[in-house]
Amino acid sequence: MPSSNGHATAPIKVVHDAHCQVIPLGADAVSVSVITEEGGTRVELPPLPIFDETLCLVEHRGGGQVEIGLGVDRVWWSMLDGPEDKTRVDWTDRPFELRAADFAATSQRLLRVRLPRAWEGTTVDVGVAPYRTVLARPLPRRRREAEVPFRELGRFPEVTDGVSGVELKLWGRSSAGEMWNGVVGRLIVAEPTTRLHLEALSPVNAMRILTRLRQQCLGRGCCHRALVDRLRKRYDRLARHADCPSDAERQTFLCDALCVLALVEDEHLRDGWSPRIPARWIRRARAAATRFPLVLEGLKLARPWRDRGGSASDS
């Protein structure tokens, strides 16, 4: 799989004596770099699908010559507009920007994957998590290629929730047993402007969201559960107060709750994980973080950190 910057140029060393030279063959041979080194020649194959298999001629000064094939195991993918799309497939090694419409039930778009020859006949899954995938179906007479309709991925909640940044990945195992995965697309959602009305929100619902958040943080090595526990104690005081809590108390609690959610969502999204929270609460949390930046900074300072032994301690 390529890195985040795409595939790199692939250097291959051809070992031969000093009386030989290596000559790339084909119409695109001019793009192949040939560098003479001690003990042979280094051939640098550009990061393009047409150079995954490159023919070269090894020629001896005495007149003998032999053709050799240089192969590079690289994974490529492409997006097609439908099964009847007969245009030339444009392979890429960069993630696509995907929209919600690509995953709609009426969408005709397809993801096509091209595997290395060494992995011919292996299975590839496409999805948002290891256990939320769809099998890419091999193409007849093209054993190295497989495809999956985007609409089959629309049933996963990561997609239907409409949260930007969700990654679409390839998951597979090579014929040699090597596990691999890589990002082929990211969901981009044009989020509507969220007007934050704290007076219209319920502390009860906010506490339910925080409880769900705390459960999802378990086992992820994060210390945000302590922030949720503190808010839970404040919520208990509000709920058991003899008199109805004032609007100021309710709104302060809701402000802190939304900022905690924003803090967790922002920090873990960079690690490739986002909390499974309804999209409307994610939008409210982001709006609160923008509206109350000092509250968010205060939560970051009050956040407990893990000591070397793995336990959480207050800073």
VENRA-V487704 format. One record per helix or strand of 2 or more residues. SS is the DSSP state (A for helix, B for strand). FROM is the first residue (numbers start at 1). LEN is the number of residues. Records with the same first field share a line. If there is no record, write none. Layout:
BEGIN
SS = FROM-LEN / FROM-LEN
END
This chain:
BEGIN
B = 10-6 / 20-5 / 33-5 / 40-6 / 53-8 / 65-7 / 76-5 / 96-3 / 110-5 / 124-6 / 132-4 / 137-3 / 142-8 / 167-7 / 179-9 / 305-2 / 312-2
A = 29-3 / 49-3 / 100-4 / 117-3 / 150-4 / 157-4 / 198-3 / 203-15 / 225-16 / 247-23 / 279-13 / 293-10
END
